[in-house]
Amino acid sequence: MNPEMNVQKNSNSGSYEAMVDGRVVGMIVYHVSRGDQRVTLSHTIVEPEFRGRGIATRLVKHALDDLRAQDLKLTNYCPFVADYIADHPQYKELVDSRFPGHATVPDRAPRERPN
């Protein structure tokens, strides 16, 4: 049985955090330039004992939905985020065309996901 997980944005640490039983078990690190309309995602981290539970996927979805809601653009340095966007092309318009970052979104068809 998987414990309840919540995702929250922590502006003080510059991260989106996955919380289980009051413990941070995963995060996406971000940076917003002052006065900028662009957010940089640098990397996604999940504690080893919590991997394989979809935590990173939920973190990325939450972060991208948050950027969309705030009408912000994305500069991406995280390969996991790039793969997520390739599998969910509805997020591709968030990537800043002038400053896409080094982890570019692969130009491929979305991968099949198990049910």
N, CA, C and O atoms as a MOPAC input file, in Angstrom:
PM7 MOZYME 1SCF
protein

 N      0.84200 1    -1.18700 1     0.00000 1
 C      0.00000 1     0.00000 1     0.00000 1
 C      0.88300 1     1.24500 1     0.00000 1
 O      1.79600 1     1.36900 1     0.81600 1
 N      0.60100 1     2.16700 1    -0.92700 1
 C      1.36800 1     3.40500 1    -1.00800 1
 C      0.77300 1     4.45800 1    -0.07900 1
 O     -0.44000 1     4.66900 1    -0.08000 1
 N      1.61300 1     5.11700 1     0.71200 1
 C      1.10700 1     6.17600 1     1.57900 1
 C      0.64400 1     7.37600 1     0.75800 1
 O      1.04200 1     7.53300 1    -0.39600 1
 N     -0.18400 1     8.20900 1     1.34600 1
 C     -0.68700 1     9.42000 1     0.70700 1
 C      0.45900 1    10.37800 1     0.40700 1
 O      1.31300 1    10.62100 1     1.25800 1
 N      0.47200 1    10.92000 1    -0.81200 1
 C      1.50700 1    11.86200 1    -1.21000 1
 C      0.85700 1    13.17800 1    -1.61800 1
 O     -0.16700 1    13.19200 1    -2.30100 1
 N      1.46200 1    14.27700 1    -1.19400 1
 C      1.02100 1    15.60400 1    -1.58300 1
 C      2.17700 1    16.32600 1    -2.25300 1
 O      3.33600 1    16.11700 1    -1.89400 1
 N      1.86400 1    17.17500 1    -3.22700 1
 C      2.87700 1    17.98800 1    -3.88800 1
 C      2.60600 1    19.43500 1    -3.52800 1
 O      1.47000 1    19.90400 1    -3.59700 1
 N      3.65700 1    20.13400 1    -3.14400 1
 C      3.52000 1    21.54600 1    -2.79200 1
 C      4.68700 1    22.33400 1    -3.36400 1
 O      5.77700 1    21.79900 1    -3.56600 1
 N      4.44500 1    23.59500 1    -3.61900 1
 C      5.49700 1    24.48900 1    -4.08000 1
 C      6.11000 1    25.15600 1    -2.86100 1
 O      5.40100 1    25.70200 1    -2.01600 1
 N      7.43600 1    25.10600 1    -2.77600 1
 C      8.15100 1    25.73500 1    -1.67200 1
 C      8.99200 1    26.86800 1    -2.25700 1
 O     10.10800 1    26.64100 1    -2.72500 1
 N      8.45700 1    28.07600 1    -2.22900 1
 C      9.14600 1    29.23400 1    -2.80000 1
 C     10.43300 1    29.56300 1    -2.05800 1
 O     11.36400 1    30.10800 1    -2.65100 1
 N     10.49800 1    29.24200 1    -0.77400 1
 C     11.71200 1    29.52700 1     0.00400 1
 C     12.90400 1    28.71100 1    -0.47800 1
 O     14.02500 1    29.21700 1    -0.53300 1
 N     12.66400 1    27.44200 1    -0.82700 1
 C     13.77100 1    26.58900 1    -1.27300 1
 C     13.86000 1    26.51700 1    -2.79500 1
 O     14.80900 1    25.94500 1    -3.33100 1
 N     12.88300 1    27.09000 1    -3.49400 1
 C     12.87800 1    27.02900 1    -4.95300 1
 C     12.67200 1    25.62000 1    -5.44800 1
 O     13.41600 1    25.13400 1    -6.29900 1
 N     11.63900 1    24.95000 1    -4.90300 1
 C     11.37300 1    23.57900 1    -5.32100 1
 C      9.89100 1    23.24900 1    -5.21800 1
 O      9.14600 1    23.83700 1    -4.43400 1
 N      9.50000 1    22.29200 1    -6.03700 1
 C      8.21500 1    21.62800 1    -5.88400 1
 C      8.54200 1    20.35800 1    -5.12100 1
 O      9.43100 1    19.60600 1    -5.52100 1
 N      7.83100 1    20.10700 1    -4.02200 1
 C      8.18400 1    19.00500 1    -3.14100 1
 C      7.07200 1    17.97100 1    -3.06100 1
 O      5.89200 1    18.30700 1    -2.95300 1
 N      7.47600 1    16.70000 1    -3.11600 1
 C      6.55900 1    15.59100 1    -2.87100 1
 C      6.70900 1    15.20900 1    -1.40400 1
 O      7.80500 1    14.89600 1    -0.93900 1
 N      5.59200 1    15.24000 1    -0.68300 1
 C      5.60300 1    14.98200 1     0.75300 1
 C      4.83700 1    13.69600 1     1.06400 1
 O      3.71800 1    13.49900 1     0.58900 1
 N      5.45100 1    12.82600 1     1.86400 1
 C      4.80400 1    11.61700 1     2.38100 1
 C      5.02500 1    11.61500 1     3.88400 1
 O      6.16400 1    11.64300 1     4.35000 1
 N      3.94200 1    11.58200 1     4.63600 1
 C      4.01300 1    11.57600 1     6.10600 1
 C      4.89700 1    12.70000 1     6.64500 1
 O      5.68300 1    12.48800 1     7.56800 1
 N      4.76500 1    13.90100 1     6.06300 1
 C      5.50600 1    15.06100 1     6.51700 1
 C      6.96800 1    15.09500 1     6.10500 1
 O      7.71800 1    15.96700 1     6.54400 1
 N      7.37400 1    14.15500 1     5.26800 1
 C      8.78100 1    14.05700 1     4.83200 1
 C      8.87200 1    14.36700 1     3.34100 1
 O      8.05500 1    13.89500 1     2.55000 1
 N      9.87600 1    15.16800 1     2.96200 1
 C     10.12900 1    15.42700 1     1.54200 1
 C     10.79900 1    14.19100 1     0.96700 1
 O     11.89600 1    13.81800 1     1.38400 1
 N     10.12300 1    13.54800 1    -0.01000 1
 C     10.66200 1    12.32200 1    -0.61900 1
 C     11.08100 1    12.54600 1    -2.07000 1
 O     11.67800 1    11.67100 1    -2.69800 1
 N     10.76100 1    13.72500 1    -2.59100 1
 C     11.15600 1    14.05400 1    -3.95500 1
 C     10.98200 1    15.53500 1    -4.19400 1
 O     10.23900 1    16.21300 1    -3.48300 1
 N     11.69100 1    16.03900 1    -5.22300 1
 C     11.54500 1    17.46300 1    -5.53500 1
 C     12.00900 1    17.75900 1    -6.94700 1
 O     12.79700 1    17.01600 1    -7.53300 1
 N     11.50600 1    18.85500 1    -7.47800 1
 C     12.01000 1    19.46100 1    -8.70800 1
 C     12.54000 1    20.82900 1    -8.30500 1
 O     11.81600 1    21.63700 1    -7.72300 1
 N     13.79600 1    21.08200 1    -8.61500 1
 C     14.41800 1    22.35600 1    -8.28000 1
 C     14.15300 1    23.34100 1    -9.41600 1
 O     14.32200 1    23.00800 1   -10.58900 1
 N     13.73300 1    24.56500 1    -9.05300 1
 C     13.45000 1    25.58800 1   -10.05600 1
 C     14.07600 1    26.91800 1    -9.65800 1
 O     14.47500 1    27.13600 1    -8.51400 1
 N     14.14200 1    27.79100 1   -10.65100 1
 C     14.64400 1    29.14000 1   -10.42100 1
 C     13.82500 1    30.09500 1   -11.28200 1
 O     13.58400 1    29.83400 1   -12.46000 1
 N     13.40500 1    31.19700 1   -10.68300 1
 C     12.70000 1    32.25000 1   -11.40400 1
 C     13.56900 1    33.49700 1   -11.34600 1
 O     13.93000 1    33.97200 1   -10.26900 1
 N     13.90100 1    34.01800 1   -12.52700 1
 C     14.65600 1    35.27100 1   -12.55200 1
 C     13.74300 1    36.40900 1   -12.14700 1
 O     12.57100 1    36.43000 1   -12.52200 1
 N     14.26400 1    37.35000 1   -11.38900 1
 C     13.46300 1    38.47700 1   -10.91600 1
 C     12.87200 1    39.23700 1   -12.10300 1
 O     13.59500 1    39.64700 1   -13.01100 1
 N     11.57000 1    39.41800 1   -12.08500 1
 C     10.89300 1    40.15500 1   -13.14600 1
 C     10.76600 1    39.38800 1   -14.44800 1
 O     10.29900 1    39.93100 1   -15.44900 1
 N     11.17600 1    38.14000 1   -14.44100 1
 C     11.15100 1    37.33900 1   -15.66600 1
 C      9.84400 1    36.55200 1   -15.75600 1
 O      9.21400 1    36.24700 1   -14.74300 1
 N      9.46000 1    36.23900 1   -16.95800 1
 C      8.27500 1    35.41500 1   -17.18700 1
 C      8.68700 1    33.99600 1   -17.55500 1
 O      7.98100 1    33.29900 1   -18.28400 1
 N      9.85100 1    33.57400 1   -17.03400 1
 C     10.39500 1    32.27200 1   -17.38400 1
 C     10.91400 1    31.58200 1   -16.12900 1
 O     11.52900 1    32.20500 1   -15.26400 1
 N     10.65000 1    30.27200 1   -16.05200 1
 C     11.12000 1    29.45100 1   -14.94100 1
 C     12.09200 1    28.42300 1   -15.49300 1
 O     11.84800 1    27.82900 1   -16.54400 1
 N     13.18900 1    28.21600 1   -14.78700 1
 C     14.16400 1    27.19600 1   -15.15400 1
 C     13.98900 1    26.00100 1   -14.22100 1
 O     14.06500 1    26.13800 1   -13.00000 1
 N     13.75200 1    24.82000 1   -14.81100 1
 C     13.73600 1    23.57700 1   -14.04300 1
 C     15.09100 1    22.92100 1   -14.24100 1
 O     15.50200 1    22.67300 1   -15.37500 1
 N     15.79300 1    22.63800 1   -13.14100 1
 C     17.15500 1    22.12300 1   -13.27700 1
 C     17.26800 1    20.62200 1   -13.08100 1
 O     17.98900 1    19.96500 1   -13.83100 1
 N     16.58000 1    20.05800 1   -12.09800 1
 C     16.63800 1    18.61400 1   -11.92400 1
 C     15.51700 1    18.10300 1   -11.03500 1
 O     14.93500 1    18.83200 1   -10.23100 1
 N     15.24300 1    16.82000 1   -11.21500 1
 C     14.21600 1    16.12200 1   -10.44400 1
 C     14.91500 1    15.06300 1    -9.59300 1
 O     15.76600 1    14.31800 1   -10.07800 1
 N     14.54300 1    15.01300 1    -8.33700 1
 C     15.16500 1    14.08800 1    -7.38900 1
 C     14.06400 1    13.32800 1    -6.65300 1
 O     13.08400 1    13.92700 1    -6.21200 1
 N     14.22400 1    12.00800 1    -6.51900 1
 C     13.32900 1    11.20100 1    -5.68300 1
 C     14.20700 1    10.30000 1    -4.82500 1
 O     15.13600 1     9.66500 1    -5.32400 1
 N     13.90700 1    10.24900 1    -3.54000 1
 C     14.65800 1     9.38400 1    -2.62700 1
 C     14.61000 1     7.93900 1    -3.13500 1
 O     13.56300 1     7.47900 1    -3.59100 1
 N     15.73100 1     7.22700 1    -3.05800 1
 C     15.80600 1     5.87300 1    -3.63600 1
 C     14.68700 1     4.93200 1    -3.19200 1
 O     14.16200 1     4.18500 1    -4.01700 1
 N     14.31200 1     4.94900 1    -1.92500 1
 C     13.28600 1     4.01200 1    -1.45500 1
 C     11.88000 1     4.36100 1    -1.94800 1
 O     10.94800 1     3.58000 1    -1.75700 1
 N     11.71800 1     5.52800 1    -2.58100 1
 C     10.41100 1     5.94200 1    -3.09300 1
 C     10.33800 1     5.91400 1    -4.61800 1
 O      9.30700 1     6.26300 1    -5.19200 1
 N     11.40900 1     5.50800 1    -5.27200 1
 C     11.41600 1     5.45900 1    -6.73600 1
 C     10.49400 1     4.35300 1    -7.24100 1
 O     10.23900 1     3.36900 1    -6.54700 1
 N     10.00300 1     4.53400 1    -8.45500 1
 C      9.12900 1     3.54200 1    -9.06700 1
 C      7.67800 1     3.65600 1    -8.65200 1
 O      6.88000 1     2.76900 1    -8.95600 1
 N      7.32000 1     4.72200 1    -7.96900 1
 C      5.93700 1     4.91700 1    -7.49900 1
 C      5.21900 1     6.05000 1    -8.23200 1
 O      4.09600 1     6.40800 1    -7.87400 1
 N      5.86300 1     6.61400 1    -9.25800 1
 C      5.23800 1     7.69000 1   -10.01900 1
 C      5.38700 1     9.06300 1    -9.39200 1
 O      4.72500 1    10.01300 1    -9.80900 1
 N      6.24800 1     9.17500 1    -8.39600 1
 C      6.40900 1    10.45100 1    -7.69500 1
 C      6.98700 1    11.51600 1    -8.62000 1
 O      6.47700 1    12.63500 1    -8.66100 1
 N      8.03300 1    11.19000 1    -9.35400 1
 C      8.64100 1    12.17200 1   -10.26400 1
 C      7.64100 1    12.61500 1   -11.32000 1
 O      7.59500 1    13.79300 1   -11.67300 1
 N      6.85000 1    11.69500 1   -11.82100 1
 C      5.83600 1    12.03000 1   -12.82400 1
 C      4.81900 1    13.00900 1   -12.25300 1
 O      4.45300 1    13.97700 1   -12.91900 1
 N      4.36100 1    12.77200 1   -11.04100 1
 C      3.39600 1    13.68600 1   -10.41500 1
 C      4.02100 1    15.04800 1   -10.13700 1
 O      3.35800 1    16.07600 1   -10.27000 1
 N      5.29100 1    15.05800 1    -9.75400 1
 C      5.98300 1    16.32500 1    -9.53200 1
 C      6.05200 1    17.14400 1   -10.81600 1
 O      5.74800 1    18.33700 1   -10.81400 1
 N      6.45000 1    16.50500 1   -11.90700 1
 C      6.57800 1    17.21400 1   -13.18300 1
 C      5.22400 1    17.74600 1   -13.63000 1
 O      5.12100 1    18.90400 1   -14.03400 1
 N      4.18300 1    16.91600 1   -13.56500 1
 C      2.85200 1    17.36000 1   -13.97200 1
 C      2.41700 1    18.56600 1   -13.13700 1
 O      1.90100 1    19.54500 1   -13.67600 1
 N      2.62500 1    18.49200 1   -11.83800 1
 C      2.24500 1    19.59800 1   -10.95600 1
 C      3.00100 1    20.87400 1   -11.32800 1
 O      2.40400 1    21.94600 1   -11.42300 1
 N      4.30900 1    20.75700 1   -11.53700 1
 C      5.12800 1    21.92900 1   -11.87900 1
 C      4.68400 1    22.53400 1   -13.21400 1
 O      4.53300 1    23.75200 1   -13.31800 1
 N      4.47500 1    21.70300 1   -14.22400 1
 C      4.06900 1    22.21200 1   -15.53900 1
 C      2.68000 1    22.82700 1   -15.49400 1
 O      2.43900 1    23.85300 1   -16.13100 1
 N      1.76400 1    22.21700 1   -14.75500 1
 C      0.42700 1    22.80200 1   -14.60100 1
 C      0.50800 1    24.15500 1   -13.89300 1
 O     -0.23100 1    25.08000 1   -14.22900 1
 N      1.40200 1    24.26500 1   -12.92000 1
 C      1.58600 1    25.52300 1   -12.21300 1
 C      2.14100 1    26.59900 1   -13.15100 1
 O      1.67900 1    27.73900 1   -13.12100 1
 N      3.12300 1    26.25000 1   -13.98000 1
 C      3.66600 1    27.21200 1   -14.94900 1
 C      2.57300 1    27.67500 1   -15.90600 1
 O      2.45800 1    28.86500 1   -16.20000 1
 N      1.77700 1    26.73500 1   -16.38600 1
 C      0.68700 1    27.08000 1   -17.30300 1
 C     -0.30500 1    28.02800 1   -16.62800 1
 O     -0.71900 1    29.01900 1   -17.23000 1
 N     -0.68400 1    27.73700 1   -15.39700 1
 C     -1.65200 1    28.56600 1   -14.67400 1
 C     -1.13500 1    29.98700 1   -14.46600 1
 O     -1.92100 1    30.93400 1   -14.42300 1
 N      0.18900 1    30.14100 1   -14.33800 1
 C      0.78800 1    31.45700 1   -14.13700 1
 C      1.22100 1    32.11200 1   -15.44700 1
 O      1.77800 1    33.21000 1   -15.44000 1
 N      0.96500 1    31.44300 1   -16.56200 1
 C      1.34100 1    31.93500 1   -17.89500 1
 C      2.84600 1    32.20000 1   -17.98200 1
 O      3.28200 1    33.22900 1   -18.49700 1
 N      3.63400 1    31.24200 1   -17.46400 1
 C      5.08900 1    31.34500 1   -17.49000 1
 C      5.66100 1    30.40500 1   -18.54000 1
 O      5.04800 1    29.39400 1   -18.88200 1
 N      6.82700 1    30.74200 1   -19.04300 1
 C      7.54800 1    29.90500 1   -19.99400 1
 C      8.59000 1    29.07900 1   -19.24800 1
 O      8.97100 1    29.40100 1   -18.12200 1
 N      9.04300 1    28.01000 1   -19.89500 1
 C      9.96300 1    27.05800 1   -19.29200 1
 C     11.30600 1    27.03500 1   -20.00600 1
 O     11.36800 1    26.95700 1   -21.23300 1
 N     12.37300 1    27.10100 1   -19.23300 1
 C     13.71800 1    26.77200 1   -19.68400 1
 C     14.08000 1    25.49700 1   -18.93200 1
 O     14.05400 1    25.47200 1   -17.70100 1
 N     14.41800 1    24.43800 1   -19.66800 1
 C     14.56500 1    23.12700 1   -19.04400 1
 C     15.98600 1    22.57800 1   -19.13900 1
 O     16.60100 1    22.56500 1   -20.20500 1
 N     16.48500 1    22.12600 1   -17.99100 1
 C     17.78400 1    21.45600 1   -17.92100 1
 C     17.64500 1    20.02600 1   -17.40000 1
 O     18.64900 1    19.34900 1   -17.17900 1
 N     16.42100 1    19.56500 1   -17.20500 1
 C     16.17300 1    18.24600 1   -16.61800 1
 C     15.72500 1    17.24800 1   -17.69100 1
 O     14.67200 1    17.43700 1   -18.29900 1
 N     16.50600 1    16.19300 1   -17.93200 1
 C     16.11000 1    15.19400 1   -18.94000 1
 C     14.77900 1    14.50700 1   -18.62600 1
 O     14.03400 1    14.16500 1   -19.54400 1
 N     14.47200 1    14.30200 1   -17.34500 1
 C     13.20000 1    13.66200 1   -16.99000 1
 C     12.02800 1    14.54200 1   -17.41600 1
 O     11.03500 1    14.03600 1   -17.93800 1
 N     12.13000 1    15.83900 1   -17.20100 1
 C     11.08700 1    16.78100 1   -17.62500 1
 C     10.95400 1    16.76000 1   -19.14700 1
 O      9.84200 1    16.77400 1   -19.67400 1
 N     12.08700 1    16.72700 1   -19.85400 1
 C     12.05700 1    16.69200 1   -21.32200 1
 C     11.32200 1    15.45100 1   -21.81800 1
 O     10.50300 1    15.54100 1   -22.73300 1
 N     11.60600 1    14.29900 1   -21.22500 1
 C     10.91400 1    13.06500 1   -21.62200 1
 C      9.42400 1    13.13000 1   -21.29300 1
 O      8.59400 1    12.64600 1   -22.06300 1
 N      9.08700 1    13.72900 1   -20.14700 1
 C      7.67300 1    13.86200 1   -19.77500 1
 C      6.93400 1    14.70200 1   -20.81400 1
 O      5.83100 1    14.34800 1   -21.23000 1
 N      7.53200 1    15.80500 1   -21.23000 1
 C      6.88800 1    16.67000 1   -22.21900 1
 C      6.76600 1    15.94400 1   -23.56000 1
 O      5.75600 1    16.09600 1   -24.24700 1
 N      7.77100 1    15.16200 1   -23.94200 1
 C      7.67500 1    14.38700 1   -25.18300 1
 C      6.50900 1    13.40800 1   -25.12300 1
 O      5.84900 1    13.17000 1   -26.13500 1
 N      6.25000 1    12.84000 1   -23.95300 1
 C      5.14000 1    11.90200 1   -23.77100 1
 C      3.79800 1    12.59800 1   -23.57200 1
 O      2.74700 1    11.96900 1   -23.69900 1
 N      3.82700 1    13.88700 1   -23.26200 1
 C      2.61600 1    14.68600 1   -23.02300 1
 C      2.75300 1    15.99200 1   -23.81100 1
 O      2.97000 1    17.05100 1   -23.22200 1
 N      2.62600 1    15.92200 1   -25.13700 1
 C      2.92000 1    17.07800 1   -25.99400 1
 C      2.06600 1    18.31000 1   -25.73300 1
 O      2.38200 1    19.38600 1   -26.24000 1
 N      1.00100 1    18.18400 1   -24.96200 1
 C      0.18500 1    19.35700 1   -24.63700 1
 C      0.96200 1    20.37500 1   -23.81000 1
 O      0.52100 1    21.51400 1   -23.66000 1
 N      2.12500 1    19.97500 1   -23.26700 1
 C      2.95500 1    20.89400 1   -22.48700 1
 C      4.07300 1    21.53000 1   -23.31500 1
 O      4.78000 1    22.40700 1   -22.81800 1
 N      4.24100 1    21.10900 1   -24.54900 1
 C      5.37000 1    21.57100 1   -25.35700 1
 C      5.36100 1    23.08500 1   -25.56700 1
 O      6.42100 1    23.69800 1   -25.69100 1
 N      4.17100 1    23.69300 1   -25.60800 1
 C      4.10900 1    25.14300 1   -25.83000 1
 C      4.65000 1    25.93700 1   -24.64300 1
 O      4.86500 1    27.14300 1   -24.76300 1
 N      4.87300 1    25.28900 1   -23.50400 1
 C      5.44700 1    25.97900 1   -22.35100 1
 C      6.93400 1    26.25500 1   -22.52400 1
 O      7.46600 1    27.17900 1   -21.91000 1
 N      7.61200 1    25.46200 1   -23.35700 1
 C      9.05900 1    25.60600 1   -23.52700 1
 C      9.35100 1    26.91700 1   -24.25100 1
 O      8.80200 1    27.17700 1   -25.32200 1
 N     10.21200 1    27.73400 1   -23.66600 1
 C     10.59400 1    29.02000 1   -24.22800 1
 C     11.44000 1    28.77900 1   -25.47800 1
 O     12.52100 1    28.19700 1   -25.39100 1
 N     10.96300 1    29.21400 1   -26.61900 1
 C     11.67100 1    28.96200 1   -27.87900 1
 C     13.00800 1    29.70200 1   -27.94700 1
 O     13.93000 1    29.24800 1   -28.62600 1
 N     13.12000 1    30.81900 1   -27.26000 1
 C     14.38800 1    31.57200 1   -27.26800 1
 C     15.40400 1    30.99000 1   -26.29900 1
 O     16.60800 1    31.03600 1   -26.55400 1
 N     14.92300 1    30.44200 1   -25.18900 1
 C     15.79400 1    29.89000 1   -24.14800 1
 C     15.26400 1    28.52000 1   -23.70600 1
 O     14.75400 1    28.39200 1   -22.59300 1
 N     15.37700 1    27.49900 1   -24.55500 1
 C     14.77400 1    26.20300 1   -24.21600 1
 C     15.52900 1    25.41700 1   -23.14200 1
 O     14.95500 1    24.53100 1   -22.50800 1
 N     16.82400 1    25.73700 1   -22.92900 1
 C     17.63900 1    24.97800 1   -21.98100 1
 C     18.39800 1    23.87600 1   -22.69300 1
 O     18.25400 1    23.69900 1   -23.90300 1
 N     19.21100 1    23.13000 1   -21.94600 1
 C     20.05000 1    22.08900 1   -22.54400 1
 C     19.36100 1    20.73700 1   -22.63200 1
 O     19.78400 1    19.89300 1   -23.42300 1
 N     18.32800 1    20.50500 1   -21.85700 1
 C     17.59300 1    19.23700 1   -21.92900 1
 C     16.40300 1    19.45400 1   -22.85000 1
 O     15.28200 1    19.69600 1   -22.40100 1
 N     16.66800 1    19.36300 1   -24.14200 1
 C     15.61300 1    19.62600 1   -25.11100 1
 C     14.62900 1    18.46700 1   -25.17500 1
 O     14.96800 1    17.31900 1   -24.88800 1
 N     13.41400 1    18.79700 1   -25.55700 1
 C     12.35200 1    17.80200 1   -25.65300 1
 C     12.59400 1    16.96200 1   -26.89900 1
 O     12.68500 1    17.50700 1   -27.99900 1
 N     12.69900 1    15.64300 1   -26.74600 1
 C     12.90000 1    14.79300 1   -27.91400 1
 C     11.73300 1    14.93400 1   -28.88900 1
 O     10.57300 1    15.01600 1   -28.48600 1
 N     12.06500 1    14.96000 1   -30.16800 1
 C     11.03100 1    15.03100 1   -31.19900 1
 C     10.66400 1    13.60500 1   -31.58100 1
 O     11.22300 1    13.03600 1   -32.51800 1
 N      9.72700 1    13.04200 1   -30.84800 1
 C      9.29600 1    11.66200 1   -31.06400 1
 C      7.84000 1    11.52300 1   -30.67300 1
 O      7.25400 1    12.39600 1   -30.03300 1
 N      7.28800 1    10.41700 1   -31.07200 1
 C      5.91000 1    10.11700 1   -30.67400 1
 C      5.90100 1     9.76900 1   -29.18700 1
 O      6.87800 1     9.22300 1   -28.67600 1
 N      4.81300 1    10.07900 1   -28.49200 1
 C      4.72400 1     9.69700 1   -27.07700 1
 C      4.89800 1     8.18600 1   -26.91000 1
 O      4.42600 1     7.40100 1   -27.73200 1
 N      5.58300 1     7.79300 1   -25.83200 1
 C      5.76200 1     6.38600 1   -25.52700 1
 C      4.47100 1     5.81400 1   -24.98600 1
 O      3.67400 1     6.52300 1   -24.37300 1
 N      4.26800 1     4.52400 1   -25.21400 1
 C      3.12900 1     3.81600 1   -24.63100 1
 C      3.34700 1     3.69300 1   -23.12900 1
 O      4.43500 1     3.33300 1   -22.68000 1
 N      2.32600 1     3.98600 1   -22.37000 1
 C      2.41600 1     3.85600 1   -20.91900 1
 C      1.53100 1     2.70200 1   -20.47300 1
 O      0.42000 1     2.53700 1   -20.97800 1
 N      2.01500 1     1.90800 1   -19.53400 1
 C      1.18900 1     0.79300 1   -19.03100 1
 C     -0.04700 1     1.33800 1   -18.33500 1
 O     -0.03100 1     2.42800 1   -17.76300 1
 N     -1.10600 1     0.56600 1   -18.39500 1
 C     -2.36800 1     0.97200 1   -17.73500 1
 C     -2.31400 1     0.78000 1   -16.25800 1
 O     -3.28600 1     1.07100 1   -15.56200 1

